[in-house]
Amino acid sequence: MELLAMYEEIAAITRPLCLAGTGCGDRASRPYRCCEKQYCDRAAKFARDGYGIELQPTGHPEIPFMGPSGCTIPLHLRPICTIHACAISWAPTINPDDPAMLLTQRILRAEHAAGRQVI
């Protein structure tokens, strides 16, 4: 499977969990849950170092790449965000055979093979 397709597939798993606030604990009531400037900074570095792309901030006062309809960064340029869902990442037990975990590992291996460091 192509890397961009893997990002679409993992987003189909993580996006609904994030939108619902599933597993987010006290962050569930926040408008953008886990979105914080530090993750925008990491995505900007990843896009620049891994793809030679300079991301353009939206002017949002707190989250540099937040637009009216959500994050403006393509899924593959913000891997740390795309693969994250609190319900998966902070689960009390991690099932290594979980489809989301297996797909995340495939994405990380593909990024590593391409010479890009995600985490």
ROLOKE-512436 format. One record per atom (N, C-alpha, C, O): z, y, x; chain. Coordinates in Angstrom, 3 decimals, always signed. Atoms other than C-alpha are relative to their C-alpha. Layout:
N
R,w,v,u,unit
R,Z,Y,X,A $
...
//
This chain:
119
R,w,v,u,unit
R,+0.000,-1.181,+0.853,A $
R,+0.000,+0.000,+0.000,A $
R,+0.000,+1.245,+0.899,A $
R,+0.699,+1.296,+1.911,A $
R,+0.107,-1.262,-0.727,A $
R,-0.885,+3.480,+1.244,A $
R,+1.320,+0.780,-0.114,A $
R,+2.017,+0.694,-1.124,A $
R,-1.258,-0.741,-0.052,A $
R,+2.020,+5.761,+2.236,A $
R,+0.163,+0.954,-1.181,A $
R,+1.233,+0.993,-1.789,A $
R,-0.122,-0.940,+1.124,A $
R,+1.283,+8.415,-0.403,A $
R,+0.289,-0.732,-1.302,A $
R,+1.048,-0.240,-2.137,A $
R,-0.264,+0.798,+1.194,A $
R,+1.236,+5.716,-3.078,A $
R,+1.443,-0.504,-0.009,A $
R,+2.068,-0.585,-1.066,A $
R,-1.390,+0.433,-0.070,A $
R,+4.593,+4.443,-1.843,A $
R,+0.938,+1.136,-0.394,A $
R,+1.939,+0.912,-1.075,A $
R,-0.820,-1.152,+0.402,A $
R,+6.027,+7.958,-2.210,A $
R,-0.058,+0.214,-1.510,A $
R,+0.959,+0.527,-2.129,A $
R,+0.124,-0.121,+1.460,A $
R,+4.678,+8.130,-5.772,A $
R,+0.844,-1.067,-0.690,A $
R,+1.515,-0.796,-1.685,A $
R,-0.750,+1.106,+0.602,A $
R,+6.230,+4.753,-6.527,A $
R,+1.504,+0.218,+0.105,A $
R,+2.226,-0.009,-0.867,A $
R,-1.440,-0.225,-0.136,A $
R,+9.658,+5.629,-5.128,A $
R,+0.433,+1.190,-0.855,A $
R,+1.533,+1.184,-1.407,A $
R,-0.337,-1.145,+0.851,A $
R,+9.582,+8.973,-6.947,A $
R,+0.092,-0.411,-1.467,A $
R,+0.897,+0.144,-2.215,A $
R,-0.064,+0.495,+1.373,A $
R,+8.929,+7.110,-10.200,A $
R,+1.340,-0.684,-0.277,A $
R,+1.777,-0.771,-1.425,A $
R,-1.326,+0.615,+0.126,A $
R,+12.239,+5.329,-9.544,A $
R,+1.094,+1.055,+0.084,A $
R,+2.004,+1.077,-0.745,A $
R,-1.087,-0.950,-0.255,A $
R,+14.335,+8.216,-8.197,A $
R,-0.006,+1.210,-0.936,A $
R,+1.060,+1.689,-1.324,A $
R,+0.087,-1.225,+0.820,A $
R,+13.064,+11.152,-10.321,A $
R,+0.774,-0.117,-1.312,A $
R,+1.563,+0.777,-1.619,A $
R,-0.743,+0.081,+1.264,A $
R,+14.389,+9.889,-13.688,A $
R,+1.518,-0.059,+0.209,A $
R,+2.280,+0.497,-0.582,A $
R,-1.434,+0.066,-0.291,A $
R,+17.768,+9.095,-12.131,A $
R,+0.541,+1.385,+0.322,A $
R,+1.617,+1.770,-0.136,A $
R,-0.427,-1.357,-0.368,A $
R,+17.972,+12.577,-10.647,A $
R,+0.006,+0.927,-1.213,A $
R,+0.955,+1.683,-1.416,A $
R,+0.075,-0.868,+1.178,A $
R,+16.864,+14.313,-13.826,A $
R,+1.152,-0.264,-0.962,A $
R,+1.653,+0.657,-1.606,A $
R,-1.103,+0.366,+0.903,A $
R,+19.534,+12.429,-15.785,A $
R,+1.370,+0.240,+0.631,A $
R,+2.383,+0.229,-0.068,A $
R,-1.284,-0.175,-0.676,A $
R,+22.226,+13.061,-13.166,A $
R,+0.741,-1.308,+0.197,A $
R,+1.950,-1.306,+0.430,A $
R,-0.607,+1.329,-0.121,A $
R,+22.873,+9.319,-12.937,A $
R,+0.605,-0.199,+1.385,A $
R,-0.092,-0.103,+2.395,A $
R,-0.686,+0.270,-1.254,A $
R,+25.455,+8.576,-10.259,A $
R,+0.322,+1.234,+0.826,A $
R,+0.774,+1.113,+1.964,A $
R,-0.179,-1.238,-0.779,A $
R,+25.731,+12.238,-9.209,A $
R,+1.441,+0.507,+0.043,A $
R,+1.742,+1.453,+0.772,A $
R,-1.392,-0.439,-0.006,A $
R,+29.437,+12.575,-9.919,A $
R,+0.119,+1.467,-0.392,A $
R,-0.465,+1.894,-1.388,A $
R,-0.224,-1.408,+0.339,A $
R,+30.540,+16.227,-9.866,A $
R,-1.250,+0.865,+0.180,A $
R,-1.273,+2.014,-0.261,A $
R,+1.253,-0.746,-0.145,A $
R,+27.010,+17.305,-8.905,A $
R,-0.863,-0.071,-1.260,A $
R,-1.829,+0.680,-1.390,A $
R,+0.824,+0.211,+1.198,A $
R,+25.660,+16.139,-12.280,A $
R,-0.134,+1.266,-0.839,A $
R,-1.139,+1.443,-1.527,A $
R,+0.054,-1.217,+0.812,A $
R,+26.452,+19.491,-13.886,A $
R,-0.749,+1.144,+0.685,A $
R,-1.013,+2.173,+0.064,A $
R,+0.740,-1.039,-0.725,A $
R,+24.623,+21.497,-11.210,A $
R,-1.459,+0.003,-0.450,A $
R,-2.019,-1.053,-0.746,A $
R,+1.387,-0.052,+0.482,A $
R,+21.161,+22.727,-12.194,A $
R,-0.984,-0.802,+0.846,A $
R,-1.924,-1.378,+0.298,A $
R,+0.949,+0.724,-0.853,A $
R,+19.414,+21.147,-9.196,A $
R,+0.650,-1.161,+0.734,A $
R,+0.141,-1.604,+1.763,A $
R,-0.720,+1.140,-0.549,A $
R,+21.898,+18.348,-8.425,A $
R,+0.218,+0.095,+1.512,A $
R,+1.076,+0.848,+1.973,A $
R,-0.190,+0.080,-1.456,A $
R,+21.538,+17.609,-4.702,A $
R,-0.839,+0.995,+0.800,A $
R,-0.724,+1.046,+2.025,A $
R,+0.855,-0.941,-0.730,A $
R,+19.013,+20.328,-3.834,A $
R,+0.856,+1.079,+0.659,A $
R,+1.640,+1.761,-0.001,A $
R,-0.709,-1.013,-0.775,A $
R,+20.413,+22.556,-1.100,A $
R,-0.919,+0.483,+1.103,A $
R,-1.851,-0.216,+1.500,A $
R,+0.827,-0.601,-1.032,A $
R,+18.934,+24.838,+1.527,A $
R,-0.153,-0.907,+1.221,A $
R,-1.231,-0.969,+1.812,A $
R,+0.076,+0.861,-1.187,A $
R,+19.759,+22.375,+4.312,A $
R,-1.094,-1.059,-0.127,A $
R,-1.719,-1.423,+0.869,A $
R,+1.044,+0.999,+0.197,A $
R,+17.386,+19.822,+2.775,A $
R,-1.383,+0.644,-0.001,A $
R,-2.359,+0.026,+0.422,A $
R,+1.256,-0.756,-0.108,A $
R,+14.666,+22.454,+2.411,A $
R,-0.334,+0.219,+1.475,A $
R,-1.486,+0.082,+1.884,A $
R,+0.212,-0.211,-1.438,A $
R,+15.123,+23.220,+6.106,A $
R,-0.488,-1.282,+0.667,A $
R,-1.373,-1.248,+1.522,A $
R,+0.425,+1.286,-0.573,A $
R,+14.787,+19.535,+6.955,A $
R,-1.430,-0.340,-0.409,A $
R,-2.210,-0.846,+0.397,A $
R,+1.370,+0.260,+0.478,A $
R,+11.653,+19.216,+4.817,A $
R,-0.992,+0.902,+0.727,A $
R,-2.077,+0.453,+1.098,A $
R,+0.892,-0.931,-0.705,A $
R,+10.126,+22.305,+6.457,A $
R,-0.238,-0.492,+1.427,A $
R,-1.362,-0.431,+1.925,A $
R,+0.135,+0.519,-1.369,A $
R,+10.798,+20.811,+9.906,A $
R,-0.870,-1.264,+0.007,A $
R,-1.727,-1.432,+0.875,A $
R,+0.782,+1.231,+0.087,A $
R,+9.377,+17.435,+8.854,A $
R,-1.480,+0.321,-0.219,A $
R,-2.344,-0.262,+0.437,A $
R,+1.390,-0.376,+0.290,A $
R,+6.215,+19.047,+7.435,A $
R,-0.656,+0.625,+1.237,A $
R,-1.809,+0.330,+1.553,A $
R,+0.528,-0.670,-1.194,A $
R,+5.764,+21.193,+10.549,A $
R,-0.195,-0.983,+1.151,A $
R,-1.270,-1.038,+1.749,A $
R,+0.057,+0.917,-1.144,A $
R,+6.554,+18.517,+13.154,A $
R,-0.889,-1.217,-0.270,A $
R,-1.598,-1.679,+0.625,A $
R,+0.722,+1.227,+0.312,A $
R,+4.980,+15.561,+11.358,A $
R,-1.438,+0.190,-0.452,A $
R,-2.284,-0.681,-0.253,A $
R,+1.321,-0.216,+0.579,A $
R,+1.952,+17.123,+9.711,A $
R,-0.656,+1.313,+0.435,A $
R,-1.816,+1.560,+0.104,A $
R,+0.545,-1.291,-0.409,A $
R,+1.477,+20.569,+11.289,A $
R,-0.159,+0.970,-1.160,A $
R,-1.000,+1.868,-1.116,A $
R,+0.076,-0.840,+1.199,A $
R,+2.048,+22.199,+7.896,A $
R,+1.205,+0.931,-0.058,A $
R,+2.350,+0.500,+0.081,A $
R,-1.064,-0.983,+0.216,A $
R,+4.038,+25.396,+7.412,A $
R,+0.160,+0.185,-1.508,A $
R,-0.746,+0.676,-2.181,A $
R,-0.262,-0.145,+1.428,A $
R,+5.600,+25.334,+3.961,A $
R,+0.290,+1.465,-0.338,A $
R,+0.868,+2.196,+0.466,A $
R,-0.186,-1.380,+0.430,A $
R,+5.672,+28.585,+2.017,A $
R,+1.162,+0.096,-0.992,A $
R,+1.109,-0.504,-2.066,A $
R,-1.135,-0.168,+0.915,A $
R,+9.020,+29.603,+0.462,A $
R,-0.435,+0.685,-1.299,A $
R,-1.410,+1.436,-1.332,A $
R,+0.321,-0.547,+1.319,A $
R,+9.003,+30.557,-3.204,A $
R,+0.708,+1.319,-0.288,A $
R,+0.334,+2.047,-1.208,A $
R,-0.787,-1.195,+0.276,A $
R,+11.521,+33.372,-2.975,A $
R,+1.252,-0.289,-0.810,A $
R,+1.992,+0.630,-1.162,A $
R,-1.223,+0.380,+0.721,A $
R,+14.237,+31.438,-4.803,A $
R,+1.190,+0.446,+0.853,A $
R,+1.180,+0.254,+2.069,A $
R,-1.117,-0.548,-0.778,A $
R,+17.564,+33.021,-3.789,A $
R,+0.873,-1.029,+0.729,A $
R,+1.543,-0.678,+1.700,A $
R,-0.860,+1.011,-0.619,A $
R,+19.302,+29.727,-2.885,A $
R,-0.761,-1.181,+0.591,A $
R,-0.369,-1.727,+1.622,A $
R,+0.732,+1.200,-0.399,A $
R,+16.725,+26.958,-2.550,A $
R,-1.438,+0.428,+0.323,A $
R,-2.233,+0.646,-0.592,A $
R,+1.254,-0.625,-0.427,A $
R,+13.695,+28.132,-0.524,A $
R,-1.301,-0.503,-0.617,A $
R,-2.261,+0.261,-0.715,A $
R,+1.252,+0.540,+0.526,A $
R,+11.082,+25.833,-2.083,A $
R,+0.084,-0.378,-1.474,A $
R,-0.720,-1.168,-1.968,A $
R,-0.162,+0.274,+1.422,A $
R,+12.311,+25.754,-5.678,A $
R,-0.865,+0.965,-0.796,A $
R,-0.746,+2.183,-0.668,A $
R,+0.859,-0.801,+0.869,A $
R,+9.717,+26.952,-8.166,A $
R,+0.459,-0.127,-1.436,A $
R,+1.453,-0.800,-1.709,A $
R,-0.393,+0.034,+1.415,A $
R,+9.870,+27.421,-11.936,A $
R,+0.011,-1.414,-0.599,A $
R,+0.749,-1.685,-1.546,A $
R,+0.070,+1.370,+0.528,A $
R,+8.991,+23.746,-12.507,A $
R,+0.646,-1.025,+0.924,A $
R,+0.453,-2.228,+0.747,A $
R,-0.643,+0.914,-0.937,A $
R,+11.044,+22.275,-9.663,A $
R,-0.471,+0.233,+1.419,A $
R,-1.023,+1.286,+1.738,A $
R,+0.352,-0.103,-1.406,A $
R,+10.441,+21.628,-5.995,A $
R,-1.515,+0.103,+0.164,A $
R,-2.279,-0.605,-0.492,A $
R,+1.432,-0.216,-0.222,A $
R,+7.080,+22.850,-4.714,A $
R,-0.550,-0.819,+1.166,A $
R,-1.751,-0.779,+1.434,A $
R,+0.423,+0.775,-1.157,A $
R,+6.960,+20.522,-1.702,A $
R,-0.551,-1.356,-0.450,A $
R,+0.099,-2.056,-1.226,A $
R,+0.526,+1.328,+0.346,A $
R,+4.695,+17.462,-2.020,A $
R,+0.978,-1.113,+0.414,A $
R,+1.703,-0.984,+1.400,A $
R,-0.945,+1.105,-0.207,A $
R,+6.619,+14.175,-2.158,A $
R,+0.043,-0.493,+1.437,A $
R,+1.130,-0.719,+1.969,A $
R,+0.056,+0.566,-1.350,A $
R,+5.467,+12.944,+1.271,A $
R,+0.465,+0.973,+1.075,A $
R,+0.688,+0.563,+2.214,A $
R,-0.478,-0.978,-0.973,A $
R,+6.561,+16.170,+2.987,A $
R,+1.501,+0.243,-0.126,A $
R,+2.076,+1.013,+0.645,A $
R,-1.459,-0.094,+0.177,A $
R,+10.145,+15.861,+1.728,A $
R,+0.592,-1.388,-0.209,A $
R,+1.239,-1.650,-1.222,A $
R,-0.410,+1.400,+0.195,A $
R,+10.921,+12.186,+2.288,A $
R,+1.488,-0.172,-0.262,A $
R,+1.874,-1.017,-1.069,A $
R,-1.440,+0.160,+0.187,A $
R,+14.687,+12.633,+2.502,A $
R,+0.377,+0.268,-1.453,A $
R,+1.314,-0.334,-1.976,A $
R,-0.248,-0.313,+1.414,A $
R,+14.590,+14.107,-1.006,A $
R,-0.661,-1.029,-0.916,A $
R,-0.050,-1.495,-1.878,A $
R,+0.765,+0.905,+0.853,A $
R,+11.938,+11.828,-2.477,A $
R,+0.657,-1.370,-0.105,A $
R,+0.675,-1.969,-1.181,A $
R,-0.583,+1.341,+0.038,A $
R,+13.715,+8.619,-1.516,A $
R,+1.451,-0.014,-0.468,A $
R,+2.029,-1.083,-0.662,A $
R,-1.416,-0.061,+0.365,A $
R,+17.179,+9.854,-2.534,A $
R,+0.210,+0.016,-1.514,A $
R,-0.490,+0.708,-2.253,A $
R,-0.582,-0.074,+1.344,A $
R,+18.926,+9.186,-5.812,A $
R,+1.450,-0.402,+0.175,A $
R,+1.744,-1.456,+0.740,A $
R,-1.427,+0.292,-0.183,A $
R,+22.706,+9.321,-5.933,A $
R,+0.366,-1.401,-0.478,A $
R,+1.147,-2.103,+0.163,A $
R,-0.324,+1.318,+0.570,A $
R,+22.821,+6.204,-8.119,A $
R,-0.353,-1.132,+0.954,A $
R,+0.256,-2.200,+0.900,A $
R,+0.403,+1.014,-0.973,A $
R,+21.088,+4.283,-5.321,A $
R,+0.730,+0.221,+1.316,A $
R,+1.335,-0.702,+1.863,A $
R,-0.569,-0.296,-1.323,A $
R,+22.328,+6.024,-2.179,A $
R,+1.516,-0.130,+0.056,A $
R,+2.067,-0.548,+1.074,A $
R,-1.466,+0.018,-0.004,A $
R,+25.981,+6.231,-3.200,A $
R,+0.577,-1.118,-0.852,A $
R,+1.740,-1.063,-1.252,A $
R,-0.480,+1.137,+0.794,A $
R,+26.229,+2.962,-5.125,A $
R,+1.146,-0.693,+0.742,A $
R,+1.132,-0.772,+1.970,A $
R,-1.134,+0.679,-0.641,A $
R,+29.498,+1.089,-4.484,A $
R,-0.432,-1.184,+0.865,A $
R,+0.169,-1.454,+1.905,A $
R,+0.551,+1.094,-0.801,A $
R,+27.490,-1.878,-3.246,A $
R,-1.509,+0.182,+0.056,A $
R,-2.133,+0.626,-0.908,A $
R,+1.441,-0.134,-0.177,A $
R,+23.978,-1.906,-1.892,A $
R,-0.617,-1.387,-0.013,A $
R,-0.229,-2.269,+0.752,A $
R,+0.715,+1.264,+0.091,A $
R,+21.688,-4.724,-2.873,A $
R,-1.254,+0.127,+0.862,A $
R,-2.180,+0.847,+0.487,A $
R,+1.164,-0.132,-0.889,A $
R,+19.217,-5.139,+0.013,A $
R,-1.300,-0.506,-0.620,A $
R,-2.383,-0.213,-0.113,A $
R,+1.190,+0.501,+0.680,A $
R,+16.826,-6.901,-2.376,A $
R,-0.438,+0.894,-1.157,A $
R,-1.412,+0.593,-1.847,A $
R,+0.359,-0.951,+1.048,A $
R,+16.751,-3.956,-4.791,A $
R,-1.381,+0.582,+0.304,A $
R,-1.639,+0.989,+1.437,A $
R,+1.354,-0.509,-0.244,A $
R,+13.126,-2.818,-5.237,A $
R,-0.030,+1.401,+0.628,A $
R,-0.879,+1.680,+1.474,A $
R,-0.038,-1.349,-0.577,A $
R,+14.042,+0.799,-4.436,A $
R,+0.384,-0.050,+1.475,A $
R,-0.169,+0.688,+2.291,A $
R,-0.412,+0.123,-1.405,A $
R,+15.776,-0.235,-1.219,A $
R,-1.127,-0.601,+0.845,A $
R,-1.369,-0.157,+1.967,A $
R,+1.112,+0.616,-0.726,A $
R,+12.860,-2.446,-0.183,A $
R,-1.134,+0.999,+0.214,A $
R,-1.719,+1.060,+1.296,A $
R,+1.057,-1.003,-0.109,A $
R,+10.365,+0.330,-0.883,A $
R,+0.394,+1.101,+0.976,A $
R,-0.435,+1.562,+1.761,A $
R,-0.490,-1.007,-0.952,A $
R,+12.499,+2.858,+1.001,A $
R,-0.178,-0.494,+1.431,A $
R,-0.623,+0.259,+2.297,A $
R,+0.155,+0.557,-1.346,A $
R,+12.506,+0.562,+4.025,A $
R,-1.466,-0.030,+0.426,A $
R,-1.784,+0.237,+1.585,A $
R,+1.435,-0.005,-0.319,A $
R,+8.713,+0.213,+3.834,A $
R,-0.474,+1.410,+0.341,A $
R,-1.265,+1.593,+1.267,A $
R,+0.366,-1.393,-0.263,A $
R,+8.348,+4.004,+3.699,A $
R,+0.498,+0.423,+1.374,A $
R,-0.244,+1.019,+2.154,A $
R,-0.572,-0.391,-1.295,A $
R,+10.667,+4.511,+6.659,A $
R,-0.728,-0.675,+1.164,A $
R,-0.951,-0.055,+2.204,A $
R,+0.761,+0.697,-1.045,A $
R,+8.810,+1.873,+8.691,A $
R,-1.382,+0.629,+0.186,A $
R,-1.845,+0.785,+1.316,A $
R,+1.326,-0.614,-0.081,A $
R,+5.448,+3.474,+7.860,A $
R,+0.071,+1.365,+0.673,A $
R,-0.790,+1.704,+1.485,A $
R,-0.178,-1.318,-0.627,A $
R,+6.706,+6.932,+8.829,A $
R,+0.261,-0.178,+1.498,A $
R,-0.298,+0.543,+2.324,A $
R,-0.309,+0.265,-1.418,A $
R,+8.121,+5.533,+12.080,A $
R,-1.264,-0.429,+0.747,A $
R,-1.515,+0.023,+1.864,A $
R,+1.249,+0.467,-0.637,A $
R,+4.820,+3.772,+12.846,A $
R,-0.968,+1.158,+0.219,A $
R,-1.767,+1.132,+1.154,A $
R,+0.864,-1.174,-0.128,A $
R,+3.057,+7.118,+12.333,A $
R,+0.585,+1.029,+0.970,A $
R,-0.010,+2.080,+1.211,A $
R,-0.625,-0.907,-0.960,A $
R,+5.446,+8.734,+14.817,A $
R,+0.796,+1.119,-0.624,A $
R,+1.104,+2.111,+0.037,A $
R,-0.773,-1.036,+0.683,A $
R,+7.354,+10.739,+12.236,A $
R,+1.436,-0.491,-0.231,A $
R,+1.653,-1.607,-0.701,A $
R,-1.416,+0.322,+0.149,A $
R,+11.160,+10.764,+12.189,A $
R,+0.528,+0.599,-1.291,A $
R,+0.608,+1.821,-1.414,A $
R,-0.477,-0.463,+1.305,A $
R,+12.527,+10.991,+8.627,A $
R,+1.457,+0.411,+0.052,A $
R,+1.817,+1.491,-0.417,A $
R,-1.438,-0.261,+0.033,A $
R,+16.260,+10.813,+9.210,A $
R,+0.487,+0.334,+1.394,A $
R,+1.675,+0.588,+1.589,A $
//
